[in-house]
Amino acid sequence: MLRRGGRGQLCGLPGAGRDRPTGGGHDDPGRDRRSADRGGRSGHGPDRRRLRLQGRGPARNADHHQPGAVGRPDCAARRVGDPVCSRIHPRGLAGNTRCRRLEKILNDDITFTGERLHAGDPLFSVDLARHEAAYQLARQRMIDAHRVLDLGSGSGYGTAALAREHPRVVGLDRIRPDSKHRDDGHFLRADLGGGIPLASRCFDLIISFQVIEHLEDPTDYVDAIADLLASDGTALLTTPNILMSDGINPFHVHEYRANELGDVLQRRFGTVEVLGIGATEPVHAYFAARSARIRRIMRIDPLGFRNLLPRGLVEWLFARFAVLVRRQTQADEGTPQASWQDFPIGPADDRCLDLLAICKQPTDA
């Protein structure tokens, strides 16, 4: 689903603009990857492939400020899928006591929404270091790359870090990047269900970290990467190793084994190598302590009644749960001072935390 030809076509150039809304005429794309196929059908011809990213329920808004719109702040509860309040209050949070209380809780306790990490939160420092290992590999690979695409750039911290070293790095996501990252990179906001306005074979390096596990069907996602990648380019993808996953993240609809991930990608790439992102023993011990705590907590629901709860409530509880587990682990076992160097990349095995796929030689669909 790539827009070919015409003046509207972009190819990751600085002229594409920062934080530019694109795709299907949507100025205010939703917050979650899982909702990228909701609404906003562009009505383009049947040759436009649709990149479906989990269609369930109405899309959530990133910040509810469309260009030219004034005085429409999004309720903080809405940003985390709160089942109590999904309204937009024209007068802001001051007009709703319950939402004002929740806003204070979120500002004081949580920047983590359950789906995306935000740089600068010390409680998630180990998780950020884990992701940084993949970005370090991207830094090495982008030395010879003319244009780089970060597909699923999220809050933008990784894109911004790469853009400080490379002038032609583009981040693409439905949501706006965090404001502190917007000036450090070129960001496109696109409704992926409505079209990606980028030329085929445009990027020498495409990175897409921790995205594929959010997709019920990754076919169109893999097709988009293969179509955007130059014939001699490289695509780097990461995803959690299901053998080391806690398996409780409601945003992860499908996690992979190494051989399964390779099979999915080989359909559109002539060469696929699946490696593993491991961890040093202190970091492994930290994750093991976290997992043990999660298992103890999950014993209070042996029959799985949580699976009967509304999805929005499950997602909101997961964000709180993730913070609670990290705080308790930090208090009892401590949090290691980890850096990307504590997450070595090597052969994929049962103990690696993440899988890293290196894809080359994109083929035609």
N, C-alpha and C positions, 0 to 999 in steps of 0.2 A: 504494500500500500504506500507507494512512493509517488510523489508528484513529479512527473517528468516534463521538461520543457517549460517555456514560459518565463516571464520576468519574475514571477513569484518564487522561483526555485532558489533555494539556499544551499550552501555547501560548507557551512561551518566557518565562514569568513567573518572577521571583525565587523564588516559592514552589515552582517545579519542583525546586529543590535543586541543589547543586553536585555535579558528578561522579556523577550518579545513574545506576545501571545500569538500563537499560530494554530492552524488546523481547525477546520470546520467552523470558523468564526467564533470560537469560544474565547471570551476574554477572561473568564473566571473559571478555570478548570478545577475539578474536584481534587480532594486531598489524597485519596488512596489509589494505589496501583490497581487494586482489585476492582475498582469501579470504572476503569478507563473505557469500557465499552458501553457505559450507561448513557442513554440519551444523546442529544446533539448529533444525530445522524446527519451527515453532510449532504447526502443525496447525490454524491458523485456517481459516475458510471460504474457498471458492474466489474470493470477491470481493476477497480481499487480494492486491494486486499484489506481486510479489516483486522487490526491488531487488537484482539479481544483480551482484556485483562480482568477476568472475573466479574461477571455482571450480576450483582445482587443489590437490589434496592437503589434508592436515589443517590446521586453523587453528592459528596460533601464538598463544600467550598474551601479553597485554600485560605483566603483571608476576607472574602466577600467584598473586596474593593475593586470593582470594575473601573476601567478608565473613565473618568468623568463622574463617577458615583461618589456621593458625599454622605457621611453620617449613617453608614450601614455596617457597623461592626458586627462580626460574627460572634455569636455566643460561644464562650470558651467551652461550654459543655458539648457543643456541636462538633468541635474539633477532635474530640476523643470518642465520639459516638455515644454520648450520654443518653440513656433511654428516657430520662426524665424530661429533658428540655431539648427540643430540636428547632425551636422557633428562632427567628431573627428579630431582635428587639430594636425598633427604629431609634429609640433613645439610648441604645447601648446597654451595658450591663447595669447601669444605675437604675434602670427601670424594672429590674427583676432581682429580688433579694436572694433567691435560691441560686441563680446563676452568678451573682456577685460573690457568694460564698465559695462556689466551685472555682471561680476565677482565682480567688486568693489561694485555694488549695493547689491549683495547678501552677500558679506562679511561684509559690513557695516550695512545692514539693516535687513537681513533675514538669520536665520539658519533654520527656519521652512519651510519645502517644501510643506506643505499642508496636508501631510499624517502622518508624524511621529513627535513626540515631542523630543526635545533634552534637556537634563538636563543642567542647568546653564544659561538659557535664562530668565532674570527677567520678561520679558514681558509675559511669559507663566507660571509664578510661580504658579498661582492659578490652572491652568490646571494640572500642575505636581503634586501639592498637592492632587488634586482630584484623580489622578491615584495612588498616594502613599497610599491612604486608602486601596485599594485592596491589595497592596503589604504588608501592615501591617498585614492583615488577613493571607496572605500566610506565613509570618514569624511565626505566631502562629501555623499554621498547619504543618510547616515543621520541627518542633522540633522532632517529632517521625518519620519523613520520611527518608528513606535511600537514595533515589535518587529523584531529583526534575528536572522537565523539564519546561522551559519557552518557550512555542510554540508561535512564532510570537514576538520574543524578540526585534525587531526593532533596535534602536540605542544602546541598551544594558544596559541602566542605571539601570533598575529594576533588571535584571539578576545579574549585578555586585554587587548591594546592597545586594541581597540575598546571593551571593557567599562569601561575606566577613564573613558571619555567618555560612555558611554550605559548606563543602568541595565538595559536589557532586551535584552542580547545573549546568545545561546545558541550554544554550540559543540556540534556533534554528530559523533561518530566512534566507531569500534569500540574504540579504545584510550583509555586514560586520558591526560589531558594531563600534561605535565611538572609535577612537584610545585610548582615555583616559580610556575606560572601558575594553579593551582587556586583560589586565593583571590581572583583578580582577575576571574573570570567565572563564568558558570553553564554547566556542561557536562553533557551527556547522553551516556551510553555505550549504544549500541544495536546489536544485531545486526540489520543492515538487512534481512537475509533473513527475520527473524522479525517485523518490523513496526516502524514509526515511530509512537510514541504522541503524535502532534501533530495538531491540528485543521486541516482544510482552510482555505485562504485566511487563514492565521493571521499571516503575516509580511509586513510592508511592504517589507522588503529582505532578499533572500537572496544571500549570496555563497558561491561554491564555486570555490576557486582551486586549479589544478593537480590536478584530480581526474579529469576526463573521459577523459584519456589513459590512465588505468589500467583502463579498462573495455573488455571485448571487445564488448559490446553496450550502448550508452548509453540504450536506449529507456526502461527503467524508471527510470533515474536522472533523465532529463529529465522524465518523467511526475511523479515525486515533487516536483521543484522547481516545476513548473507547478501542481500541486495545492496545495502549501503557500503559494504566493505569493498575496497579496491581489490583487483584480482591478485595482486601480490601483497595484500595487507594481512593484518593479524587481528583476531578478535579474542579478547580475554573475558571469560565469564567465571563467576564464583557462585557457589551455593552451599548451604550447610550439608555436611555428611550425615545422612539419616542414621547411620550407625552410632553417631555421637550426639545426636539431637535429643533434646528433652521431649520433643513431640507434642508440646502444649501450645505452641504459638498459633493463634487462630488465623493469623494472616498468611501462614504457610500452608497452602492447600495441597502441595505435593513436594516432598523432599526426595532426594535421589541417592542411589548408590553410584559408585564410579562407573561401572559398566553400563548402567541404565542411562546416565547422563551422556556418555559417549555415543550410545545408540541414537539418542534424540538428535544430537548435533551432526552425526555423520550423514544424515539425510541431505544436508545442504553444504557440507564442507568435505573436501577431499582428504584433508589431514586434520585429525583431532587427537590431541594428547591430553589426558586427564591426570593431573597431579594432585597432591594433597597439601594443604596448609596445616602443619602440625603445631606443636607448642612445646616449650621447655617444661621440665618437670614441675617447677613452682606454679606455672600458669595452668598446667594440666590439673594439678592438685586443687587450684582455686575453682576451676570449672567442675571438677568432681564434687567438691564441697557444695557448690551451688545446686548441682543435680540431685545430690542426696537430700538436700533441704526441700527441693521441689517434690521429690518422691514422698517425703514424710507428710508434706502438706496435702498432696493429692490423695492420701489414704483416707482423708475425711469424706471423700466422695467415691467410695468403691464401686458404686453402681453407675457412675457417669451421669448423674443428674445435670451436671453443668452443660451437657450436650443438648439439653432441652430448653436452655435459656435463650432469649432473643440474642441474635448475633451481636447487635450493638452493645448489649450489656456485657457479653463475654469479652469483647474487645476492650471495653472500658476497664473491666476487672483485671484483664491481663496486664494492662499498663500499670495498674496499682500493684498487682502481684509481682511484676518484674522488679519494681523499685523496692518492695518489701524484702524480697529474697536477697537482693544485692546488699541492702542495708544490714540485714541480719548476718549475712556471710562476712561482710566487712567487720562487724562488731565482734564476731566469734573467732573467725579464722584470719581476718585481715585481707586486704586487697593488695596484690603484688604491684610493684612499680614496673609495669610492663611497657615495652616499646615494640615496634614492628619487628625488631630483631629477635623477639621471643616467639615468633611465629615463622619458623623456617619452612620453606617450600621444598618438597621432595616427592618421592613416589607416593601415590595414594594407597593408604592402608586403612585398617579398621579404626585406628586411633586418631586419624587426622580430623581436625575440627571442620574444615571446609574442603570442598573440591574446587579445583582450579582447572578450567578447560582452556587450552590454547588451540584456536581454530584457524586454519589457513585454507587457501585454495577454494574460495566460495564457488559453488556450482549454480547452474540455472535451475529454477524450480521445475 
